[in-house]
């Protein structure tokens, strides 16, 4: 059984009272059925201009970006191979100029085909 988490404070100290839960930390109460009915939010990644990105899109740089640990710079307009969305701080994994790199979506724009 998955651990119950309070939707208000996200703490795990939760008591079961028949048909509802109560958070020991903040006192929030909610029905047991809400947990099962809660929709899982799909992750939406948007580029610098607000366009929604998906796996397989091609993106271009919107500003010069120095690659950490190297003297290489990705220039404005540099296009990627098809991207892959990943979890974490850097949402995009792609190849640019022969390198596999991880990028934040705020530094790229979607290239419309």
N, C-alpha and C positions, 0 to 999 in steps of 0.2 A: 504494500500500500504506500503511495507517495506521501511524503511529509506535507502536512497542512500548513499553509503560510497565510498570515493575516493580509488581506488586500489593502489595508490602510498603512500599516507600519512595516510590513514584510518580515515580521518576527515569526518564529516557529513555536512559541509557547502558546498553544491553543488548546482550549478545553472543549469537549463535546457535551452539549446539554440536550439530549434527545434529538430534536429536529434542527438545532442550530449550533453554531460554533461561537466561542467567545475568546478574544485575545486577552491573555493575562497581562500583557505589556500596556496596551492602550485602551482596553475595554470595549473595542468594536465588536459588534455581534452581527452575524450573517447566517442565512439559512444554509443547510447542508446541500441543498439542490443547486444553489448558485455556483458552487465550485464545478459541478458537472456541466452546467448550462453555459458557463463563461466561454465565449468564443476565444480561440487562440489567435491573437493578432498576427497577421502575416507581416513579415519584415519588409519594409519599403525603403529602398535606397534611391536617393535622388542626387542628380548631378548638380553642378554649380548654378545652373539655370532653372532647377526645379523639375527637370524631366525625370521620369521614373526609369531606372536602369534595370535590365534583366540579363541573365546569363546569355552570352553570345553577342551582346551589343558591342559596337566599336566606339571607343571614346578618344577624344583628343585633349591635350593639356591646355588649360586656360591661363597658366602662368609658368614661368621658368621655375624649375624645381631641382635643387641640388640633391643628388642621391647620397644618403648617409654612408660614410665609410669609403667613399670614392671621390675622385675629382670630376666625375661626370655630371652633366647637367641635362635634364630633359627640357627642351625648349618649347615655347608656346606653339601649339599646332601639331606637335608630335602625336601621331596616331598609334593606337594599340592594335594588336591582334584581337580576336574575340575575347571578351572578358569573362571572368567567373566571379560571382558574388560569394563572399566568405563571411563567417562570423568574426567579430573582433573589432578593434579600433580602426584598422585599415580594411574597408569593406570590399575592395576590388583586388583581385589577383589577375595579372595580365602579363603579356610580353610586349616590351617596347625596346626598340633598337637592339634586339637580340638578348635582352636581359629579362628574366622573370622577376617582376617586382610586385609589391603590395602598395596600393594607393588609397588615399582617402578620397571619397567621392566629391568633396568640395573643390578639388583641384582639376577636375575633368568635366568635359561636356560631351553629351551624346552626339555622335555623328549620324545625321539622318541620311538614309540611303535613298 
